[in-house]
Amino acid sequence: MSSPSSAAPSSSNAHLDPSDNPETLDDLSASYDRLRGEIGKVIVGQEEIIEMVVVCLMARGHALLIGVPGLAKTLLVRTLARALDLDFSRIQFTPDLMPSDITGTEIIQETDAGGRRFEFAHGPVFANVVLADEINRTPPKTQAALLEAMQENHVTAAGETFSLDDPFFVLATQNPIEQEGTYPLPEAQLDRFMLNLWLDYPSFDEEVEVVRSTTAGPADAVDTVMTAEELQSYQRFVRQIPVADNVIQYAVRLVSRTRPERDASPDFIDNYLSYGAGPRASQYLVLGAKTLAALDGRMTPLEEDVRRMAVPVLRHRIVPNFNAEADGVNAVDLIDRLLSNGSA
């Protein structure tokens, strides 16, 4: 299997000296702390979601964000783009949305000589941070246009290829409570997303603070803490972080145990899963673990970092069967059982 074009992690264990790089671990960790502080001016709570969104961004992945309306999904992404001084674009997916509404289309322009020529007008996908709002509201043909751009990092129109901006980060949202008239993403397309993140309701105290801060006056201004060039350098730096063989083996062993009817799979996986995760899950587990370590100021990831990435990486890559549905067992339950039963 070929590695993801924008997300394949490096497994090199070559010696890495932070002093040889302009972006040291201390620089990255300090920048992350400042970024969290700026986002915290606008977003109350959701600490784990913010961390995982930043992990996904630093790892050059894409994220699928699922939550009921009103949990500040759009505000979070817009605030992140503002703090990073990145171009932001929001696409509201609807049943009548066409692929050209995302990628762009050719339009006729008059030349100075009075003639006419075709000119490509860039669509909203040509931005650094793209929010694909309610991606399951649009038909598969339109979904595929965005997912192809995510995979290939370019758009092809009328035989010409147009490269997307770099950095390029897509965060797609889904509403879990309204399923009428929706087009669920197939498992093969879900696999394009590095992480699947579920937003929960805020706590009582957090909701009190949300109401207080949003009904009293204008929100605090968000300052830029990182440029696009700095973000790209940090993304490259994360790829260079060495990983011990035992951590890589732990990640691969964990993913292998999600595959039914294999020697490594426990009985409850054989009973409850139709399909397990593929090699891309192992790649993302390691890359996510490397990013967590870097944000925490550590030179190399631990097995615990892999465990922290397990649910968001695996949740949308394993397919529970009818037995699981009948017994009320979901994907997260199975991942938790793997982690608690000496999965690796």
C-alpha positions in Angstrom: 0.0 0.0 0.0 1.3 3.4 -0.9 1.7 5.9 2.0 -0.6 8.8 2.3 0.6 11.7 0.1 0.4 14.3 2.9 0.5 12.2 6.0 3.0 9.3 5.8 5.1 9.4 8.9 8.8 8.9 8.8 10.1 5.8 10.6 13.7 6.9 10.5 15.6 6.5 13.7 18.5 8.7 12.6 20.2 10.9 15.2 18.4 14.2 15.6 20.1 17.2 17.2 17.7 20.0 17.9 20.6 22.5 17.8 21.0 21.7 14.1 17.5 23.0 13.5 16.2 26.6 13.8 13.0 25.1 15.3 14.0 23.4 18.5 11.7 21.4 20.7 11.6 24.4 23.1 10.5 26.7 20.3 7.7 24.4 19.2 6.5 23.7 22.7 6.5 27.4 23.6 4.7 28.3 20.3 2.1 25.6 21.1 1.5 27.1 24.6 1.0 30.6 23.1 -1.4 29.1 20.5 -3.4 27.4 23.2 -3.6 30.7 25.1 -4.9 32.6 22.1 -7.5 30.0 21.3 -8.5 30.0 25.0 -9.4 33.7 24.6 -12.4 32.6 22.5 -13.0 28.9 23.1 -14.0 27.8 26.7 -13.1 24.3 27.6 -12.7 21.6 24.9 -9.0 21.2 25.9 -8.5 17.7 24.5 -10.2 18.6 21.2 -8.0 21.7 20.7 -4.9 19.6 21.4 -5.9 16.9 18.9 -6.8 19.5 16.2 -3.3 21.1 16.7 -1.7 17.6 16.6 -3.5 16.9 13.3 -2.4 20.2 11.8 1.2 19.8 12.9 1.2 16.2 11.5 -0.1 17.5 8.1 -3.3 15.4 8.4 -7.0 16.2 8.2 -9.7 15.9 10.9 -13.3 14.9 11.0 -15.1 16.7 13.8 -18.5 15.3 15.0 -20.8 17.1 17.4 -24.3 18.5 17.9 -24.9 22.1 16.7 -23.7 25.0 18.9 -20.5 23.5 20.2 -18.3 26.2 18.5 -16.8 23.9 15.8 -16.7 26.7 13.3 -15.4 29.2 15.8 -12.6 26.9 16.8 -11.4 26.5 13.3 -11.7 30.2 12.5 -9.8 31.1 15.6 -7.1 28.6 14.9 -6.6 30.1 11.4 -6.5 33.7 12.8 -3.9 32.8 15.4 -1.8 31.2 12.7 -2.3 34.0 10.2 -3.7 31.5 7.6 -6.3 32.0 5.0 -9.6 30.5 6.1 -12.4 29.2 4.0 -15.8 27.7 5.0 -17.8 25.6 2.7 -21.4 24.8 3.7 -22.2 21.4 2.2 -25.8 21.1 0.9 -27.6 18.5 -1.3 -27.3 20.8 -4.4 -23.6 21.6 -4.0 -21.6 20.7 -7.1 -17.9 19.7 -7.3 -17.0 23.0 -9.1 -18.5 24.9 -6.2 -15.6 23.5 -4.2 -12.7 23.3 -6.6 -13.5 26.2 -8.9 -14.6 26.5 -12.5 -13.6 28.0 -15.8 -15.2 31.4 -16.7 -15.1 33.4 -19.9 -13.1 36.6 -19.8 -12.7 39.3 -22.4 -9.2 40.1 -23.5 -7.8 43.6 -24.1 -8.0 42.9 -27.8 -11.7 42.3 -27.6 -11.4 38.5 -27.8 -12.5 35.9 -25.2 -10.6 33.3 -23.3 -11.3 30.8 -20.5 -9.9 31.6 -17.1 -10.0 29.3 -14.1 -11.6 30.9 -11.0 -10.3 29.3 -7.9 -12.9 27.8 -5.5 -13.0 27.9 -1.7 -10.7 24.8 -1.4 -7.8 27.1 -2.3 -7.1 28.2 1.3 -4.8 27.2 4.1 -7.6 26.1 6.5 -10.8 24.8 5.0 -13.9 24.0 7.1 -16.1 21.5 5.3 -19.3 22.1 7.3 -21.7 19.1 7.4 -19.8 17.1 4.8 -22.4 14.3 4.9 -25.1 16.7 3.6 -23.8 16.6 0.0 -23.8 13.7 -2.5 -20.8 11.4 -3.0 -19.7 13.1 -6.2 -19.2 16.4 -4.4 -17.7 14.7 -1.3 -15.2 13.0 -3.6 -14.1 16.4 -5.1 -12.9 17.6 -1.7 -11.5 14.2 -0.6 -9.4 14.0 -3.9 -8.0 17.5 -3.2 -7.1 16.4 0.3 -5.3 13.3 -1.0 -3.5 14.8 -3.9 -3.0 18.4 -2.8 -4.0 19.7 -6.1 -7.1 20.3 -8.3 -7.3 19.4 -12.0 -9.6 21.3 -14.3 -9.8 21.3 -18.1 -6.6 19.3 -18.3 -4.6 21.7 -16.1 -3.4 21.0 -12.6 -3.5 23.7 -9.9 -1.6 23.2 -6.7 -3.3 23.9 -3.4 -1.9 26.3 -0.9 0.6 25.0 1.7 0.0 24.5 4.5 -3.4 22.8 3.7 -5.6 21.6 6.5 -9.2 20.4 6.1 -11.5 20.0 9.1 -14.8 18.4 8.1 -17.8 18.4 10.5 -20.8 16.1 10.8 -24.0 16.4 12.8 -24.7 13.1 14.6 -28.3 13.7 15.5 -29.8 14.5 12.0 -29.3 11.6 9.6 -32.3 12.1 7.3 -31.3 13.2 3.8 -27.6 12.7 4.5 -24.9 10.8 2.6 -22.6 9.0 5.1 -18.9 8.9 4.0 -17.8 5.4 3.0 -15.2 3.7 5.1 -12.6 4.1 2.3 -13.1 7.9 2.3 -13.2 8.1 6.1 -9.7 6.6 6.0 -8.5 9.9 4.4 -9.0 11.6 7.7 -6.2 11.3 10.2 -8.4 11.8 13.2 -12.1 11.4 14.1 -12.9 13.7 17.0 -16.2 13.8 19.0 -17.2 17.0 20.8 -19.1 16.7 24.0 -21.3 19.2 25.8 -19.4 21.7 28.0 -19.5 21.2 31.8 -21.9 23.4 33.9 -19.1 25.8 34.8 -17.8 26.0 31.3 -21.3 26.7 29.9 -21.7 29.5 32.5 -18.4 31.0 31.3 -19.5 30.7 27.7 -22.8 32.5 28.4 -21.0 35.2 30.4 -18.3 35.9 27.9 -20.6 35.9 24.8 -23.4 38.1 26.2 -21.3 40.8 27.8 -19.5 42.5 24.9 -17.1 41.9 22.0 -14.8 38.9 22.1 -11.1 39.3 22.9 -9.0 39.9 19.8 -6.9 36.9 18.8 -3.2 37.7 18.1 -1.1 35.9 15.6 1.4 33.6 17.3 2.8 31.7 14.3 3.2 32.4 10.6 2.6 30.0 7.8 6.3 29.6 7.2 6.9 28.8 10.9 4.1 26.3 10.9 5.7 24.6 7.8 9.1 24.4 9.5 7.5 22.9 12.6 5.7 20.3 10.4 9.0 19.3 8.9 10.7 19.2 12.3 8.0 16.8 13.6 8.7 14.4 10.8 12.4 14.2 11.8 11.7 13.1 15.4 13.2 9.6 16.0 10.9 6.8 17.2 12.2 3.8 19.1 11.5 0.4 17.4 9.4 -0.8 20.4 7.0 2.2 20.0 6.6 1.5 16.3 6.0 -2.2 17.0 3.5 -1.3 19.7 1.5 0.7 17.3 1.6 -1.9 14.5 0.7 -4.7 17.0 -2.3 -2.6 18.3 -3.6 -2.1 14.8 -3.0 -5.8 13.8 -5.2 -6.9 16.7 -8.2 -5.0 15.3 -8.3 -7.3 12.3 -10.8 -10.2 12.7 -9.8 -13.8 12.1 -6.1 -13.1 12.4 -3.7 -14.9 14.8 -3.2 -11.7 16.8 -6.9 -10.8 17.2 -8.6 -11.6 20.5 -12.0 -13.4 20.5 -14.1 -10.3 21.1 -12.6 -8.7 18.0 -13.5 -11.8 16.0 -17.0 -11.6 17.4 -17.7 -7.9 17.1 -15.8 -6.5 14.1 -16.4 -7.0 10.4 -13.2 -5.2 9.3 -10.2 -3.9 11.1 -7.9 -1.0 10.5 -5.3 -0.9 7.7 -1.6 0.1 7.6 -2.5 3.8 7.4 -3.8 3.6 11.0 -0.3 2.4 12.1 1.3 5.3 10.3 -1.0 7.9 11.9 -0.6 6.4 15.4 3.2 6.9 15.1 3.0 10.3 13.5 0.4 11.5 16.1 2.6 10.1 18.9 5.6 12.0 17.5 3.6 15.2 17.4 2.3 14.8 21.0 5.9 14.3 22.2 7.1 17.4 20.3 4.3 19.6 21.7 5.2 18.4 25.2 8.9 19.2 24.6 10.1 15.6 24.5 12.6 14.3 21.9 10.9 10.9 21.3 7.4 9.5 21.8 6.5 6.8 24.3 4.0 3.9 24.1 1.6 6.1 26.2 1.5 8.6 23.3 0.4 5.9 21.0 -2.3 4.9 23.5 -3.6 8.5 23.6 -3.9 8.6 19.8 -5.7 5.2 19.6 -9.3 6.3 19.8 -9.2 9.3 17.4 -7.1 7.3 14.9 -9.0 4.0 15.1 -12.6 5.0 15.8 -13.5 5.5 12.1 -11.3 2.7 10.8 -12.9 -0.3 12.4 -16.3 -1.6 11.4 -18.5 -3.2 14.1 -20.8 -5.9 12.9 -24.4 -6.9 13.7 -23.3 -8.7 16.9 -21.8 -5.5 18.2 -24.9 -3.5 17.4 -27.2 -6.1 19.0 -25.1 -6.1 22.2 -24.7 -2.3 22.3 -21.0 -2.3 21.7 -19.5 0.5 19.7 -16.0 1.1 18.2 -14.7 3.1 21.2 -15.7 0.2 23.5 -13.7 -2.2 21.5 -10.6 0.1 21.4 -10.8 0.6 25.1 -10.9 -3.2 25.6 -7.9 -3.6 23.4 -6.0 -1.0 25.4 -6.9 -2.5 28.7 -6.2 -6.1 27.8 -2.5 -5.8 27.0 -3.1 -5.1 23.3 0.5 -4.9 22.5 
